[in-house]
Amino acid sequence: LLYTIKFEDMLSASNISTECVHRSIACNRGTGTADIHPVTDSIVYGGGCSGLVLFRSGYQYSVKHYTSVSSAITAAVWVKQEEGEVAVMGCDKGDVILWDVASNTTLTVCKHSPSVVCVAAIAHQGSVFVTSCGSDSLVKIHSVMLGEGEGGSEIGSITVPRQGFALCCTMFTLQDTLLLALGSDNSSISLYTLSEGTTVLLTTLTGHEDWVRGLDFRASNYGGLLASASQDHYIRLWNISRVENKGENETHFKLKEKMFQVQGTQFRVSVESILLGHDNWVTSARWISNGKLLSASMDKTLIIWDQGSDGLWSESVHVGEVGGNNLGLFGALPTSDANIFISHSFQGAFQAWRSTDSGWVGIPMPGGHFNAAKDLCWSPSGQYLLTASTDQSGEKEEAGTKWLDLRSTATTCRVSTVSQIASISAGVRRRSYESSRPPPRSSPTSLRLLAVL
């Protein structure tokens, strides 16, 4: 945190005012610790024990809102709604917190023991429905009325079989009925209906051979597509469609289907496609507004999948990082205009790419340390700030009206003071950059430079 201090009267301490001008922190490690708003493209993420919102302006992002909680944030999502910015955060001490960003007020919805694994939230029929999955093998569903200032009322709970864990979840509607999808460590996906204060298991989808790490639903006129990402390196697309003709001929060849009923209407679930393009765990699969699919993987790449005129799905864009100290990507976040997509990595750094006439190019994103910052030092000119952290890295920032990461260099040992960083990476503080030179993308495990745009 960087503050400006104003002295209206040097002889009177009562006239000193402070203002925070910059916050720098990496995203917490996890597949569900960051989410992008479907309308405003703002990004909410957990950084340490703080919830932060990155505001989009053109092709640039900057920290706009900030709130603190009592423990580290393990999950953060936006409430699915067209207006307003309301987020739900889960903490490693079990608290599930609703955060109204506009008024900067928080409300504790419920509590798990000991920690929260993932959360999902959706606005439906005037209420906000919050699903939280904990390491206590419990899934809790609460209904919250915004503006009442009270905790939510529990409308249902689910116990994961065999003391397992729900690793990801998403909520959506069919026939104006709320549905919940849970991906668990037994490689299956469970569909539940939430109505009249009860939770009913509709069906269980099997096919993945490892943990399911990401779920996202895209609605259509007759149902929708549910995308699931798994550690078996595959993405599965599940077609949920309404059964129009119950007396259709059953003698022709067709894929295996699961059937369930919602509000008297019969639905079928079948595999639409199985996508293979990643070489490691697939940690996230998110639908883009143009109907394409964006996926992220621990192989350090993101893929945009597109359905051709023949109905087959194939990759149309494949970007990522080669080499370096990035251990993989944990999330994929597409913007509403489909011109930018963002990822967050194992060490908490944000990477972003935007579409241009010459292809997809990287753009700078805010970053920071992902472990305790132990020391800092201004350059003699007052233009740069160098920080050291126990994440084995240092960070360099340039003072001004807007801060931006310019450069970073990792160390191979733990550092706790700026002098150690200086002795390991000699000359870094003396390096300068022309204002016309575009800054390289940042990484939270390396020395960083921040510059003014």
PAKOLNU-347463 format. One record per residue (C-alpha): residue in one letter; x, y, z. Coordinates in nm, 3 decimals, decimal comma, padded with zeros to 5 digits. Example, Ala and Ser with C-alpha at 12.3 -4.5 7.8 and 13.67 -1.06 7.14 Angstrom:
2
  r        x        y        z
  A   01,230  -00,450   00,780
  S   01,367  -00,106   00,714
// end
This chain:
453
  r        x        y        z
  L   00,000   00,000   00,000
  L   00,135   00,344  -00,096
  Y   00,001   00,663   00,064
  T   00,040   01,033  -00,007
  I   00,073   01,253   00,303
  K  -00,034   01,617   00,288
  F   00,078   01,876   00,546
  E  -00,146   02,179   00,559
  D   00,042   02,314   00,860
  M   00,386   02,177   00,940
  L   00,352   02,289   01,302
  S   00,018   02,116   01,364
  A  -00,015   01,737   01,341
  S  -00,394   01,766   01,334
  N  -00,387   01,896   00,976
  I  -00,208   01,596   00,826
  S  -00,414   01,398   00,574
  T  -00,329   01,071   00,400
  E  -00,459   00,907   00,084
  C  -00,387   00,559  -00,051
  V  -00,269   00,594  -00,412
  H  -00,165   00,238  -00,498
  R  -00,227  -00,119  -00,384
  S  -00,012  -00,406  -00,505
  I  -00,089  -00,770  -00,427
  A  -00,108  -01,092  -00,624
  C  -00,413  -01,315  -00,661
  N  -00,441  -01,595  -00,408
  R  -00,357  -01,943  -00,531
  G  -00,667  -02,135  -00,638
  T  -00,898  -02,210  -00,930
  G  -01,186  -02,000  -00,797
  T  -01,011  -01,699  -00,644
  A  -01,094  -01,457  -00,931
  D  -01,402  -01,383  -01,141
  I  -01,502  -01,132  -01,411
  H  -01,831  -00,941  -01,418
  P  -02,050  -01,035  -01,718
  V  -02,146  -00,672  -01,790
  T  -01,887  -00,428  -01,651
  D  -01,581  -00,655  -01,705
  S  -01,457  -00,569  -01,356
  I  -01,246  -00,842  -01,194
  V  -01,294  -00,939  -00,830
  Y  -01,020  -01,144  -00,670
  G  -00,882  -01,242  -00,333
  G  -00,537  -01,113  -00,244
  G  -00,419  -01,224   00,099
  C  -00,691  -01,127   00,347
  S  -00,835  -00,865   00,111
  G  -01,095  -00,855  -00,162
  L  -01,001  -00,632  -00,455
  V  -01,177  -00,515  -00,771
  L  -00,988  -00,435  -01,090
  F  -01,173  -00,173  -01,297
  R  -01,143  -00,185  -01,676
  S  -01,078   00,135  -01,869
  G  -01,021   00,066  -02,236
  Y  -00,749  -00,198  -02,248
  Q  -00,613  -00,119  -01,902
  Y  -00,702  -00,249  -01,557
  S  -00,637  -00,083  -01,222
  V  -00,738  -00,144  -00,860
  K  -01,054   00,053  -00,781
  H  -01,219  -00,106  -00,474
  Y  -01,077  -00,280  -00,171
  T  -01,205  -00,447   00,145
  S  -01,043  -00,647   00,423
  V  -01,164  -00,966   00,591
  S  -01,040  -01,165   00,888
  S  -00,860  -01,443   00,696
  A  -00,721  -01,534   00,355
  I  -00,974  -01,549   00,071
  T  -00,999  -01,892  -00,095
  A  -01,287  -01,820  -00,337
  A  -01,436  -01,508  -00,498
  V  -01,719  -01,472  -00,753
  W  -01,960  -01,207  -00,876
  V  -02,332  -01,252  -00,821
  K  -02,483  -01,334  -01,162
  Q  -02,701  -01,030  -01,231
  E  -02,735  -00,760  -01,497
  E  -02,709  -00,455  -01,269
  G  -02,486  -00,374  -00,974
  E  -02,162  -00,525  -00,852
  V  -02,207  -00,764  -00,561
  A  -01,944  -01,028  -00,486
  V  -01,932  -01,336  -00,266
  M  -01,606  -01,442  -00,101
  G  -01,510  -01,755   00,091
  C  -01,231  -01,755   00,353
  D  -00,991  -02,016   00,486
  K  -01,146  -01,980   00,831
  G  -01,489  -02,076   00,696
  D  -01,666  -01,742   00,658
  V  -01,879  -01,679   00,348
  I  -01,906  -01,304   00,294
  L  -02,133  -01,100   00,067
  W  -01,965  -00,777  -00,047
  D  -02,165  -00,486  -00,191
  V  -01,891  -00,308  -00,383
  A  -02,078   00,021  -00,439
  S  -02,140   00,083  -00,069
  N  -01,831  -00,114   00,042
  T  -02,036  -00,306   00,299
  T  -01,996  -00,675   00,387
  L  -02,237  -00,931   00,527
  T  -02,151  -01,274   00,666
  V  -02,383  -01,527   00,504
  C  -02,273  -01,848   00,676
  K  -01,971  -02,033   00,812
  H  -01,797  -02,360   00,731
  S  -01,545  -02,552   00,937
  P  -01,264  -02,514   00,873
  S  -01,241  -02,353   00,525
  V  -01,434  -02,271   00,206
  V  -01,336  -02,448  -00,117
  C  -01,560  -02,274  -00,373
  V  -01,865  -02,049  -00,397
  A  -02,135  -01,959  -00,653
  A  -02,407  -01,692  -00,649
  I  -02,699  -01,588  -00,867
  A  -02,981  -01,332  -00,843
  H  -03,319  -01,501  -00,883
  Q  -03,674  -01,378  -00,811
  G  -03,559  -01,080  -00,605
  S  -03,312  -01,269  -00,387
  V  -02,946  -01,363  -00,406
  F  -02,884  -01,736  -00,377
  V  -02,540  -01,830  -00,248
  T  -02,387  -02,177  -00,264
  S  -02,074  -02,249  -00,060
  C  -01,873  -02,570  -00,056
  G  -01,646  -02,635   00,241
  S  -01,366  -02,869   00,338
  D  -01,612  -03,013   00,592
  S  -01,777  -03,205   00,301
  L  -02,085  -02,982   00,330
  V  -02,252  -02,775   00,059
  K  -02,474  -02,498   00,195
  I  -02,731  -02,298  -00,001
  H  -02,855  -01,967   00,141
  S  -03,102  -01,702   00,027
  V  -03,010  -01,339   00,097
  M  -03,221  -01,025   00,055
  L  -02,993  -00,736  -00,035
  G  -03,028  -00,428   00,186
  E  -03,169  -00,608   00,489
  G  -02,835  -00,614   00,670
  E  -02,888  -00,963   00,806
  G  -02,735  -01,302   00,732
  G  -02,899  -01,528   00,477
  S  -03,152  -01,799   00,553
  E  -03,044  -02,155   00,475
  I  -03,268  -02,323   00,218
  G  -03,077  -02,648   00,185
  S  -02,758  -02,842   00,246
  I  -02,584  -03,133   00,077
  T  -02,334  -03,377   00,222
  V  -02,074  -03,491  -00,029
  P  -02,060  -03,875  -00,026
  R  -01,766  -04,060   00,132
  Q  -01,638  -03,742   00,300
  G  -01,536  -03,605  -00,037
  F  -01,513  -03,245  -00,152
  A  -01,703  -03,033  -00,401
  L  -01,422  -02,857  -00,588
  C  -01,632  -02,633  -00,814
  C  -01,992  -02,527  -00,852
  T  -02,221  -02,314  -01,069
  M  -02,585  -02,208  -01,053
  F  -02,827  -02,152  -01,343
  T  -03,200  -02,166  -01,426
  L  -03,415  -02,404  -01,630
  Q  -03,791  -02,351  -01,662
  D  -03,748  -02,060  -01,417
  T  -03,621  -02,315  -01,163
  L  -03,283  -02,281  -00,996
  L  -03,035  -02,561  -01,062
  L  -02,700  -02,633  -00,901
  A  -02,410  -02,824  -01,058
  L  -02,132  -02,962  -00,836
  G  -01,799  -03,100  -00,957
  S  -01,623  -03,318  -00,701
  D  -01,310  -03,517  -00,628
  N  -01,483  -03,842  -00,733
  S  -01,465  -03,725  -01,099
  S  -01,843  -03,680  -01,129
  I  -02,083  -03,388  -01,173
  S  -02,406  -03,378  -00,973
  L  -02,712  -03,177  -01,077
  Y  -02,953  -03,057  -00,809
  T  -03,275  -02,858  -00,821
  L  -03,348  -02,591  -00,561
  S  -03,716  -02,526  -00,510
  E  -03,951  -02,472  -00,216
  G  -03,665  -02,481   00,031
  T  -03,543  -02,829  -00,066
  T  -03,254  -02,974  -00,267
  V  -03,324  -03,274  -00,489
  L  -03,063  -03,472  -00,679
  L  -03,165  -03,484  -01,046
  T  -02,882  -03,685  -01,202
  T  -02,510  -03,758  -01,182
  L  -02,286  -03,716  -01,486
  T  -01,986  -03,946  -01,518
  G  -01,709  -03,964  -01,774
  H  -01,415  -03,768  -01,635
  E  -01,131  -03,975  -01,493
  D  -00,991  -03,722  -01,246
  W  -01,105  -03,431  -01,027
  V  -01,346  -03,184  -01,186
  R  -01,200  -02,833  -01,139
  G  -01,427  -02,598  -01,338
  L  -01,794  -02,566  -01,445
  D  -01,977  -02,308  -01,654
  F  -02,325  -02,306  -01,813
  R  -02,447  -02,135  -02,130
  A  -02,823  -02,110  -02,170
  S  -03,015  -02,170  -02,494
  N  -03,381  -02,169  -02,596
  Y  -03,428  -02,537  -02,518
  G  -03,174  -02,591  -02,242
  G  -02,803  -02,518  -02,265
  L  -02,446  -02,643  -02,263
  L  -02,258  -02,724  -01,942
  A  -01,878  -02,715  -01,980
  S  -01,665  -02,911  -01,732
  A  -01,285  -02,893  -01,694
  S  -01,095  -03,177  -01,532
  Q  -00,750  -03,281  -01,421
  D  -00,770  -03,567  -01,676
  H  -00,669  -03,302  -01,940
  Y  -01,017  -03,312  -02,100
  I  -01,304  -03,068  -02,134
  R  -01,651  -03,217  -02,168
  L  -01,952  -03,035  -02,309
  W  -02,282  -03,164  -02,175
  N  -02,591  -03,085  -02,384
  I  -02,898  -03,027  -02,165
  S  -03,205  -03,020  -02,390
  R  -03,579  -03,047  -02,357
  V  -03,744  -03,372  -02,469
  E  -03,993  -03,265  -02,734
  N  -04,116  -03,605  -02,858
  K  -04,138  -03,879  -02,599
  G  -04,251  -04,131  -02,860
  E  -03,954  -04,092  -03,093
  N  -03,800  -04,399  -03,255
  E  -03,552  -04,559  -03,016
  T  -03,400  -04,802  -03,269
  H  -03,153  -04,557  -03,429
  F  -02,804  -04,508  -03,288
  K  -02,758  -04,235  -03,027
  L  -02,529  -04,148  -02,738
  K  -02,603  -04,251  -02,383
  E  -02,835  -04,002  -02,214
  K  -02,940  -03,915  -01,863
  M  -03,300  -03,801  -01,806
  F  -03,446  -03,572  -01,539
  Q  -03,759  -03,364  -01,488
  V  -03,798  -02,996  -01,394
  Q  -04,141  -02,845  -01,330
  G  -04,311  -03,126  -01,522
  T  -04,081  -03,089  -01,826
  Q  -03,854  -03,374  -01,926
  F  -03,487  -03,295  -02,002
  R  -03,207  -03,511  -02,136
  V  -02,831  -03,476  -02,081
  S  -02,583  -03,614  -02,333
  V  -02,220  -03,553  -02,424
  E  -02,201  -03,286  -02,694
  S  -01,825  -03,302  -02,738
  I  -01,500  -03,403  -02,565
  L  -01,219  -03,152  -02,617
  L  -00,850  -03,242  -02,594
  G  -00,582  -02,979  -02,653
  H  -00,411  -02,923  -02,320
  D  -00,112  -03,125  -02,199
  N  -00,182  -03,089  -01,827
  W  -00,467  -03,035  -01,582
  V  -00,748  -02,821  -01,722
  T  -00,832  -02,583  -01,438
  S  -01,100  -02,360  -01,592
  A  -01,352  -02,352  -01,877
  R  -01,556  -02,035  -01,932
  W  -01,811  -01,945  -02,200
  I  -01,748  -01,629  -02,403
  S  -02,032  -01,398  -02,506
  N  -01,984  -01,492  -02,875
  G  -02,059  -01,858  -02,804
  K  -01,697  -01,975  -02,795
  L  -01,527  -02,142  -02,500
  L  -01,212  -02,027  -02,318
  S  -01,005  -02,278  -02,118
  A  -00,695  -02,252  -01,898
  S  -00,452  -02,523  -01,798
  M  -00,150  -02,599  -01,586
  D   00,041  -02,637  -01,915
  K   00,065  -02,251  -01,909
  T  -00,170  -02,203  -02,206
  L  -00,520  -02,078  -02,284
  I  -00,731  -02,207  -02,572
  I  -01,037  -02,058  -02,742
  W  -01,262  -02,335  -02,874
  D  -01,503  -02,265  -03,162
  Q  -01,783  -02,473  -03,313
  G  -01,759  -02,497  -03,689
  S  -02,040  -02,509  -03,944
  D  -02,017  -02,889  -03,934
  G  -02,094  -02,886  -03,561
  L  -01,744  -02,998  -03,459
  W  -01,549  -02,812  -03,189
  S  -01,185  -02,720  -03,252
  E  -00,930  -02,474  -03,115
  S  -00,912  -02,139  -03,294
  V  -00,667  -01,954  -03,065
  H  -00,386  -02,100  -02,855
  V  -00,170  -01,864  -02,645
  G   00,043  -01,890  -02,334
  E   00,393  -01,873  -02,192
  V   00,704  -02,072  -02,283
  G   00,961  -02,134  -02,010
  G   00,997  -01,896  -01,717
  N   00,897  -01,959  -01,358
  N   00,522  -01,979  -01,417
  L   00,398  -02,316  -01,289
  G   00,063  -02,305  -01,469
  L  -00,266  -02,117  -01,502
  F  -00,551  -02,144  -01,255
  G  -00,828  -01,942  -01,422
  A  -00,962  -01,805  -01,751
  L  -01,163  -01,480  -01,757
  P  -01,315  -01,355  -02,087
  T  -01,452  -01,000  -02,123
  S  -01,806  -00,929  -02,240
  D  -01,692  -00,793  -02,579
  A  -01,473  -01,102  -02,640
  N  -01,175  -00,876  -02,722
  I  -00,972  -00,948  -02,407
  F  -00,915  -01,259  -02,204
  I  -00,728  -01,280  -01,877
  S  -00,572  -01,557  -01,672
  H  -00,424  -01,584  -01,324
  S  -00,133  -01,813  -01,255
  F  -00,002  -02,045  -00,984
  Q   00,204  -01,760  -00,835
  G  -00,087  -01,515  -00,850
  A   00,012  -01,305  -01,152
  F  -00,251  -01,181  -01,398
  Q  -00,180  -01,216  -01,771
  A  -00,399  -01,065  -02,040
  W  -00,424  -01,079  -02,417
  R  -00,627  -00,859  -02,653
  S  -00,736  -00,905  -03,010
  T  -00,568  -00,691  -03,276
  D  -00,554  -00,692  -03,655
  S  -00,224  -00,879  -03,635
  G  -00,343  -01,136  -03,381
  W  -00,356  -01,166  -03,003
  V  -00,099  -00,959  -02,812
  G  -00,017  -00,936  -02,441
  I  -00,114  -00,632  -02,236
  P   00,013  -00,530  -01,888
  M  -00,190  -00,612  -01,578
  P  -00,160  -00,510  -01,212
  G   00,038  -00,751  -00,998
  G   00,222  -00,786  -00,671
  H   00,382  -01,021  -00,422
  F   00,203  -01,343  -00,327
  N   00,374  -01,373   00,010
  A   00,479  -01,138   00,292
  A   00,652  -00,817   00,179
  K   00,944  -00,769   00,420
  D   01,128  -00,455   00,310
  L   01,115  -00,161   00,069
  C   01,342   00,117  -00,048
  W   01,305   00,432  -00,260
  S   01,564   00,512  -00,525
  P   01,770   00,829  -00,458
  S   01,572   01,015  -00,724
  G   01,241   00,914  -00,566
  Q   01,121   00,778  -00,899
  Y   01,139   00,405  -00,825
  L   01,040   00,184  -00,533
  L   01,200  -00,158  -00,476
  T   01,040  -00,415  -00,245
  A   01,152  -00,756  -00,119
  S   00,933  -01,051  -00,021
  T   00,953  -01,400   00,125
  D   00,818  -01,526  -00,208
  Q   01,184  -01,514  -00,322
  S   01,130  -01,205  -00,533
  G   01,167  -00,831  -00,543
  E   00,950  -00,566  -00,703
  K   01,038  -00,233  -00,854
  E   00,779   00,041  -00,912
  E   00,790   00,388  -01,064
  A   00,618   00,674  -00,887
  G   00,348   00,880  -01,053
  T  -00,025   00,912  -01,100
  K  -00,057   00,555  -01,225
  W   00,158   00,259  -01,123
  L   00,247  -00,022  -01,359
  D   00,474  -00,327  -01,337
  L   00,770  -00,291  -01,571
  R   01,025  -00,557  -01,490
  S   01,080  -00,851  -01,256
  T   01,363  -01,088  -01,173
  A   01,334  -01,398  -00,954
  T   01,585  -01,507  -00,692
  T   01,678  -01,862  -00,600
  C   01,679  -01,803  -00,223
  R   01,456  -01,643   00,036
  V   01,502  -01,268   00,077
  S   01,389  -01,044   00,359
  T   01,564  -00,713   00,286
  V   01,618  -00,491  -00,014
  S   01,996  -00,517   00,034
  Q   01,980  -00,892  -00,027
  I   01,786  -00,831  -00,350
  A   02,040  -00,571  -00,458
  S   02,332  -00,806  -00,397
  I   02,161  -01,090  -00,586
  S   02,048  -00,880  -00,884
  A   02,304  -00,605  -00,912
  G   02,217  -00,306  -01,120
  V   01,842  -00,364  -01,136
  R   01,760  -00,038  -00,954
  R   01,986   00,154  -01,193
  R   01,805   00,032  -01,502
  S   01,575   00,277  -01,678
  Y   01,322   00,248  -01,955
  E   01,211   00,491  -02,220
  S   00,850   00,596  -02,181
  S   00,774   00,481  -02,536
  R   00,890   00,124  -02,467
  P   00,600  -00,111  -02,380
  P   00,651  -00,282  -02,044
  P   00,691  -00,660  -02,036
  R   00,430  -00,867  -01,857
  S   00,480  -00,905  -01,484
  S   00,526  -01,213  -01,271
  P   00,489  -01,217  -00,892
  T   00,799  -01,434  -00,849
  S   01,043  -01,181  -00,985
  L   01,175  -00,828  -00,953
  R   00,915  -00,581  -01,077
  L   00,916  -00,236  -01,228
  L   00,607  -00,018  -01,221
  A   00,575   00,275  -01,458
  V   00,336   00,560  -01,527
  L   00,124   00,543  -01,842
// end
